[in-house]
Amino acid sequence: MELAAQYASEPHYLALDMAGLLNEAAEDLTRLNPTSPDPAALHGRFLGWIRHVTGARSPIRSLGHFEC
């Protein structure tokens, strides 16, 4: 909730920051664990909640990219 409030006027920047953290986490998990992390689980944990909390459109669509 604190992150959503902090990025309330620009929720797409929240999505960009969280996507960067998702990439860092995926790299760390891959390095530390012989099996690859579940991409769907990481997406839900880092990006899946943003739209529900901020009320914004899909962060990916709002940036002009295709929707996953």
N, C-alpha and C positions, 0 to 999 in steps of 0.2 A: 504494500500500500504506500510505503514511503517513496519508492521509486516511481510509482504512478503519479503521485502528487508532485514529485520533483520534476517530472517530464510532462506535466499536464498540458502545457501549451504546445509541445512538440513531441507527440508520442512516437513519431517515426524515428527520432533520435534514440529513444529508449530501445526500439527494436534493433537499431544498428549497434548500439552498445552491447545489448544482450547477445546478438549474433556473434560479435567478436569474442565475448566470453564463452559462448558455445564452442567456437573453434578452439580456443585455448583448452577448454575442458576435454574436448575430443582428442586433442594431441596428447595431453597429460594422461588420459585414460588408456590410450593406445600404447604409450610408452611404458606405463606401469603394469598393464594387464595384457597377457598374450592374446586374448580375444578382443575383437573390436567392440566398441560400445554400441548399443542399440540406437540408431539415428532417430527413430520415432520417439523414444523415451527422452533423449536429449532435447529434441525439438520441443516437446511438451513442457519440459522442465524450464527451458530457457526462453522460449518464444510463445508457446501455446497459451499462456495466461494473459498476455499483454492486451489483446483485443477485449477480453472479458473485463479487465480491470479499468482500462482507459476509456472504453466505449468507442475506440477508434475503428476505422475500417481496417481491413487486413493490412498490416505493416508492409507486406511485400507488394500488394497491389497499389498502395498509396505511394510507393516509391517508383511506380511505373514499370515494374517487372512482372513476369508471369506469376500466377498464383499456383502454389504447390498443392 
